[in-house]
């Protein structure tokens, strides 16, 4: 007998239309004189990390060093992301609601804003695995929790392995770190999601290419 499939879904450029850390930087830097140049550098680091051209942990360290965020900025970002749910998903949440007990969100982003956003989709906080910001008494972001598996290179693989899920696992996402989950045999299949961004190095390694969420839901099947 086949066991129910577990669906592990990325957050940035998959559940939402944008890259959340880039948007946090945009908020934190908006009144800075070097805003545009800093954003160009940061967005290039993001692209290189998603394409697998730079180690995720190194890209994360470099990106966070480019701006100073506060708890207030994170709260503002959370409200902004409520309006950034991927268009096809926002238009049809039927599948998410029906399968919420078999969906997990695993992201290199930060649970501070991911958990309240995916709650809109019926995903409970205990099904979200992400990094965590650290703050000082003034509410300034001082860095992130380095004990989190997801703060490291290969962290998504280690996180999925640590979950010890029973039954087939399908990884759905837009980035190279999502493909690595399948490459290291922590998932049975990797489905590249391309509605928001198409990364050639990612799609060429995918078992399936998913262009919109409505094309996912009717075709999701158990992996034998």
C-alpha positions as CSV (number, residue, x, y, z in Angstrom):
1,X,0.0,0.0,0.0
2,X,1.3,3.5,-0.9
3,X,1.7,6.0,1.9
4,X,0.4,9.6,1.5
5,X,2.9,11.9,-0.2
6,X,4.6,14.6,1.8
7,X,5.0,17.9,-0.1
8,X,7.9,20.2,0.9
9,X,7.5,23.6,-0.6
10,X,10.0,26.5,-0.8
11,X,8.9,30.0,0.2
12,X,10.7,32.7,-1.8
13,X,9.7,32.9,-5.4
14,X,7.5,29.9,-4.9
15,X,4.8,30.6,-2.3
16,X,5.4,34.3,-2.7
17,X,6.3,36.2,-5.9
18,X,9.5,37.8,-4.6
19,X,12.7,37.1,-2.6
20,X,11.9,38.1,1.0
21,X,15.4,39.1,2.2
22,X,15.8,41.4,-0.8
23,X,12.5,43.1,0.1
24,X,13.6,43.4,3.7
25,X,16.8,45.1,2.5
26,X,14.7,47.4,0.3
27,X,12.7,48.5,3.4
28,X,15.7,49.0,5.6
29,X,17.7,50.9,2.9
30,X,15.0,53.1,1.5
31,X,16.4,56.3,3.1
32,X,20.1,55.5,2.5
33,X,22.1,57.4,-0.1
34,X,23.6,54.2,-1.5
35,X,20.3,52.4,-1.7
36,X,20.4,51.5,-5.4
37,X,24.1,50.3,-5.5
38,X,23.6,48.2,-2.4
39,X,20.4,46.6,-3.8
40,X,22.2,45.7,-7.1
41,X,25.0,43.9,-5.1
42,X,22.4,42.2,-2.9
43,X,20.2,41.0,-5.7
44,X,23.2,39.6,-7.6
45,X,24.2,37.6,-4.5
46,X,20.6,36.3,-4.3
47,X,20.6,35.2,-7.9
48,X,24.0,33.5,-7.6
49,X,22.8,31.6,-4.5
50,X,19.6,30.4,-6.1
51,X,21.5,29.3,-9.2
52,X,24.0,27.4,-7.1
53,X,26.9,29.6,-8.0
54,X,27.8,30.6,-4.5
55,X,27.3,28.6,-1.2
56,X,24.0,29.5,0.5
57,X,25.6,30.2,3.9
58,X,28.2,32.5,2.4
59,X,25.5,34.4,0.3
60,X,23.4,34.8,3.5
61,X,26.2,36.2,5.5
62,X,27.2,38.7,2.7
63,X,23.6,39.8,2.1
64,X,22.8,40.5,5.8
65,X,26.1,42.4,6.1
66,X,24.8,44.9,3.5
67,X,22.0,46.4,5.5
68,X,20.8,46.9,9.1
69,X,17.3,45.8,9.8
70,X,15.1,46.2,12.8
71,X,12.1,44.3,14.3
72,X,9.9,47.1,12.9
73,X,11.3,46.5,9.4
74,X,10.5,42.8,9.8
75,X,7.0,43.6,10.8
76,X,6.6,45.9,7.8
77,X,7.9,43.2,5.6
78,X,5.4,40.7,6.9
79,X,2.5,43.0,6.0
80,X,4.0,43.5,2.6
81,X,4.4,39.8,1.9
82,X,0.7,39.2,2.8
83,X,0.1,40.9,-0.6
84,X,2.8,38.9,-2.4
85,X,1.3,35.4,-2.4
86,X,2.0,33.8,-5.8
87,X,-0.8,34.8,-8.2
88,X,-2.0,31.4,-9.2
89,X,-2.0,30.2,-5.6
90,X,-3.9,33.3,-4.3
91,X,-6.5,32.6,-7.0
92,X,-7.0,29.0,-6.0
93,X,-6.1,27.8,-2.5
94,X,-8.3,24.7,-2.7
95,X,-5.4,22.3,-2.9
96,X,-3.5,23.9,-0.1
97,X,-6.4,23.9,2.3
98,X,-7.2,20.2,1.4
99,X,-3.6,19.0,1.9
100,X,-2.4,21.3,4.7
101,X,-1.6,18.3,7.0
102,X,0.9,16.9,4.4
103,X,2.5,20.2,3.4
104,X,5.7,21.5,4.9
105,X,7.5,24.8,4.2
106,X,11.3,24.5,4.3
107,X,13.1,27.8,3.5
108,X,16.4,29.5,3.9
109,X,14.4,32.6,4.7
110,X,13.3,33.6,8.2
111,X,10.4,32.2,10.3
112,X,9.8,35.7,11.7
113,X,7.8,36.6,8.6
114,X,7.3,33.2,6.9
115,X,5.0,31.7,9.6
116,X,2.4,34.5,9.7
117,X,2.3,34.6,5.9
118,X,1.8,30.8,5.3
119,X,-0.8,30.8,8.1
120,X,-3.0,32.5,5.5
121,X,-2.7,29.3,3.5
122,X,-3.6,27.1,6.4
123,X,-0.1,25.9,7.1
124,X,0.5,25.5,10.9
125,X,3.7,27.0,12.4
126,X,5.0,23.6,13.4
127,X,5.1,22.7,9.7
128,X,7.4,25.6,8.9
129,X,11.2,25.2,9.0
130,X,13.3,28.3,8.5
131,X,16.0,30.5,9.9
132,X,15.6,32.8,12.9
133,X,16.8,36.4,13.3
134,X,18.5,37.4,16.6
135,X,17.7,40.8,18.1
136,X,19.2,43.1,20.7
137,X,17.2,44.9,23.4
138,X,16.6,47.9,21.0
139,X,15.0,45.6,18.4
140,X,17.8,45.7,15.9
141,X,18.6,42.6,14.0
142,X,22.0,41.4,15.2
143,X,22.3,38.3,13.0
144,X,20.7,34.9,12.9
145,X,20.7,31.7,14.8
146,X,23.7,29.7,13.6
147,X,22.5,26.5,15.2
148,X,19.7,26.3,12.7
149,X,20.3,23.6,10.0
150,X,19.0,26.0,7.4
151,X,21.7,28.6,8.1
152,X,24.3,26.2,6.6
153,X,25.3,25.1,3.1
154,X,23.3,22.0,2.4
155,X,20.9,22.9,5.2
156,X,17.7,22.0,3.3
157,X,18.9,18.5,2.8
158,X,19.8,18.1,6.4
159,X,16.5,19.6,7.5
160,X,14.4,17.3,5.4
161,X,16.5,14.3,6.5
162,X,16.0,15.3,10.2
163,X,12.2,15.4,9.7
164,X,12.1,11.6,9.2
165,X,8.9,11.8,7.1
166,X,7.0,8.6,6.5
167,X,6.1,8.1,2.9
168,X,7.2,9.6,-0.4
169,X,8.6,13.2,-0.4
170,X,8.2,15.7,-3.3
171,X,10.3,18.9,-3.1
172,X,8.8,21.9,-4.9
173,X,10.8,25.1,-5.4
174,X,12.6,27.5,-7.7
175,X,16.2,27.3,-6.5
176,X,19.2,25.0,-6.7
177,X,19.0,24.3,-3.0
178,X,15.6,22.8,-3.6
179,X,17.0,20.5,-6.3
180,X,19.8,19.4,-3.9
181,X,17.2,17.8,-1.6
182,X,16.4,15.4,-4.4
183,X,20.1,15.1,-5.5
184,X,21.0,13.9,-2.0
185,X,18.1,11.5,-1.9
186,X,16.2,13.3,0.8
187,X,13.3,13.6,-1.6
188,X,11.9,11.2,-4.2
189,X,11.3,13.9,-6.8
190,X,12.1,17.6,-7.4
191,X,9.5,19.7,-9.2
192,X,10.8,23.1,-10.4
193,X,8.3,25.9,-9.9
194,X,8.6,28.6,-12.6
195,X,5.7,30.9,-12.3
196,X,7.8,33.7,-10.7
197,X,11.3,32.9,-12.0
198,X,12.8,30.4,-14.4
199,X,16.3,29.3,-13.6
200,X,17.8,27.2,-16.3
201,X,20.3,25.3,-14.1
202,X,17.4,24.4,-11.9
203,X,14.8,23.3,-14.4
204,X,17.3,21.1,-16.3
205,X,17.6,19.0,-13.2
206,X,13.9,18.8,-12.4
207,X,11.7,15.7,-12.6
208,X,8.8,18.0,-13.5
209,X,8.5,21.7,-14.4
210,X,5.4,23.4,-12.7
211,X,4.4,26.7,-14.3
212,X,1.5,27.6,-12.0
213,X,-0.1,26.2,-8.9
214,X,-3.3,25.1,-10.7
215,X,-1.1,22.8,-12.8
216,X,0.3,21.3,-9.7
217,X,-2.9,20.4,-7.8
218,X,-4.8,18.2,-10.3
219,X,-1.7,16.2,-11.2
220,X,-0.2,15.5,-7.7
221,X,0.2,11.8,-7.4
222,X,1.7,9.3,-5.0
223,X,5.3,8.2,-5.8
224,X,5.5,4.4,-5.7
